[in-house]
Amino acid sequence: MTVARMVGGKTHEQTAINHSGADLATYASTGIQGANLENNLFSGVTSLTKPAQALFTNSALPAAYKEVEEMIFGPGVIIGGGSDGITKLSIDNGTALTDIDLTGSSIKADLGAAGNSISFRGADLSGVDFHNSNLRASNFSGATVNATTDLSDLTITADAQDKLVGINLVGTFGQGKLPTGNETANQHNYVQTGTELVGTIKA
């Protein structure tokens, strides 16, 4: 194992560090910056709450992982949950998680105001459980989904602006994995029609 040493602002290699199960919010404020982390294990890393600042500035992460809004996104990550295991993590409107492989991840997110959105365009969402996230008007166009991509427990608001978008989907959601609006006006009920995610309002 190569030990981390940040000397003179130069890049140093850190190999064989396993971040699985670690909560990024508990890392020291300086994080691991300017290092080669390409051989580190990030599957299972958690952001139960949002770190106060970017932790991996100028560091090379494994190819499948990206630092977005101070959090690490990639296969098998855990976003949100807080100390109680259920608290949704606030994510900024307009956050782009495009073309990221999120296979097998767990996401509990809250986008705040009506009409806000995250872009999952082109992302691999195979096996992702979104739990009770409030994804508002997020865009899933071009994303890869499968029988275990789970949107069934999403928080569905009574606001016509909060309609998920998804065209040119790759793959098929499993039975019962899409959110169902109740009979309250403006709660969208979703089905997949061909490669499109279609939301309709129940009267």
C-alpha positions in Angstrom: 0.0 0.0 0.0 1.3 3.5 -0.9 0.8 6.0 1.9 -0.6 9.4 1.1 1.8 12.2 1.2 0.9 15.7 -0.1 4.2 17.4 -0.7 4.7 20.7 -2.4 1.3 20.4 -4.2 2.5 17.6 -6.4 0.5 14.6 -7.4 1.3 11.4 -5.4 -0.1 8.0 -5.9 -2.2 6.3 -3.3 -3.1 2.7 -4.0 -5.2 0.1 -2.2 -7.3 2.5 -0.1 -10.7 1.1 0.5 -13.4 3.8 1.0 -16.3 1.4 1.1 -18.6 2.2 4.0 -16.9 5.5 4.8 -19.0 8.6 5.1 -17.4 11.4 3.1 -18.9 14.0 5.4 -16.6 12.7 8.2 -13.4 13.1 6.2 -11.0 15.9 7.2 -11.9 19.2 5.5 -8.8 18.9 3.3 -9.8 15.5 2.0 -7.3 13.8 -0.4 -6.2 16.4 -2.9 -3.8 16.2 -5.8 -3.5 12.4 -5.6 -3.8 9.5 -7.9 -6.7 7.5 -6.5 -7.4 5.4 -9.7 -6.7 2.2 -7.8 -8.9 3.1 -4.8 -12.1 1.3 -4.0 -15.1 3.6 -3.9 -18.0 1.2 -4.2 -20.0 1.5 -1.0 -18.8 4.9 -0.1 -21.5 7.0 1.5 -22.6 10.6 1.6 -25.2 10.4 4.4 -25.0 14.2 4.6 -23.3 16.6 2.2 -19.6 17.2 2.8 -18.8 20.9 3.5 -16.5 21.2 0.6 -14.9 19.2 -2.3 -12.6 16.5 -0.9 -10.8 15.2 -4.0 -9.8 18.4 -5.8 -7.2 17.7 -8.6 -7.2 14.0 -7.6 -7.6 11.3 -10.3 -10.5 9.0 -9.3 -11.3 5.6 -10.8 -12.7 5.9 -14.3 -16.3 5.2 -13.2 -16.5 7.8 -10.4 -17.0 11.5 -10.4 -17.1 14.1 -7.7 -20.3 16.2 -8.1 -21.4 18.7 -5.5 -18.8 17.5 -3.0 -20.1 13.9 -3.3 -18.8 10.9 -5.1 -21.1 9.3 -7.7 -20.4 6.0 -9.4 -21.3 2.3 -9.1 -22.5 1.2 -5.6 -22.5 4.6 -3.9 -24.9 5.6 -1.1 -26.3 9.1 -1.3 -28.5 10.4 1.6 -30.0 8.7 4.6 -28.5 10.8 7.4 -28.0 9.5 10.9 -31.6 8.1 10.9 -31.2 6.2 7.7 -34.1 7.9 6.0 -33.3 11.6 5.7 -33.1 12.8 2.1 -30.0 14.7 1.1 -30.6 18.1 -0.6 -29.2 18.3 -4.1 -29.0 21.5 -6.1 -31.3 22.2 -9.0 -29.6 21.6 -12.3 -27.1 19.1 -11.0 -25.8 17.0 -14.0 -25.3 13.3 -13.4 -25.1 12.7 -17.1 -23.4 9.6 -18.5 -22.4 8.4 -15.0 -22.5 4.7 -14.1 -24.6 4.5 -11.0 -25.2 0.7 -11.1 -26.4 -0.6 -7.8 -26.5 2.7 -6.0 -28.8 3.9 -3.2 -30.1 7.5 -3.5 -32.3 9.4 -1.1 -32.4 13.0 -2.6 -34.6 16.1 -2.2 -34.5 18.7 -5.0 -36.3 21.4 -3.1 -38.7 23.7 -5.0 -41.3 22.5 -7.5 -40.0 22.2 -11.0 -36.4 21.6 -9.9 -34.5 18.7 -11.6 -31.4 16.5 -11.9 -30.2 15.3 -15.2 -29.7 11.6 -15.4 -29.3 11.7 -19.2 -27.3 8.8 -20.5 -26.6 7.5 -16.9 -26.6 3.8 -16.1 -29.3 3.4 -13.5 -29.4 -0.4 -13.4 -30.3 -1.6 -9.9 -30.5 1.9 -8.5 -33.0 2.3 -5.6 -34.2 5.9 -5.3 -36.2 5.2 -2.1 -38.4 8.1 -1.1 -36.5 10.7 -3.1 -38.3 13.8 -4.3 -36.9 14.1 -7.8 -39.4 16.7 -9.0 -38.9 17.2 -12.8 -35.8 15.2 -13.3 -34.7 14.0 -16.7 -34.0 10.3 -17.4 -33.7 10.6 -21.2 -31.3 8.1 -22.6 -30.7 6.5 -19.3 -30.2 2.7 -18.9 -32.7 1.0 -16.6 -33.5 -2.6 -15.8 -35.9 -4.7 -13.8 -34.4 -3.6 -10.5 -34.2 0.2 -11.1 -36.7 1.3 -8.4 -38.7 4.5 -8.5 -41.7 3.0 -6.8 -41.3 4.8 -3.5 -40.6 8.3 -4.9 -42.3 11.2 -3.2 -45.0 12.4 -5.6 -46.1 16.0 -5.1 -49.3 17.6 -6.1 -47.7 20.1 -8.4 -48.1 19.9 -12.2 -44.5 21.1 -12.7 -43.1 18.0 -11.0 -43.2 15.6 -13.9 -40.4 13.2 -14.6 -39.1 13.2 -18.2 -37.7 10.2 -20.0 -37.3 9.5 -23.7 -35.1 7.0 -25.5 -34.7 4.9 -22.4 -32.4 1.9 -22.7 -34.0 -1.2 -21.1 -37.2 -1.7 -19.2 -38.4 -1.0 -15.7 -39.6 -4.0 -13.7 -43.3 -4.4 -12.8 -44.2 -2.2 -9.9 -41.0 -0.2 -10.1 -42.5 3.1 -11.3 -44.2 5.7 -9.1 -47.9 5.7 -8.8 -49.9 8.9 -8.2 -53.0 8.6 -6.1 -56.4 10.1 -7.0 -55.3 13.6 -5.8 -55.2 16.1 -8.6 -51.8 16.8 -10.2 -50.1 13.7 -8.9 -48.6 12.0 -11.9 -48.9 8.3 -12.5 -46.1 6.7 -14.6 -45.8 3.9 -17.1 -43.2 3.0 -19.6 -44.4 3.0 -23.2 -41.7 1.6 -25.4 -38.7 3.7 -24.7 -40.6 6.6 -23.1 -41.5 7.3 -19.5 -45.0 8.7 -19.6 -46.6 10.5 -16.7 -50.3 11.3 -16.6 -52.4 13.1 -14.0 -55.2 11.2 -12.4 -58.4 13.2 -12.2 
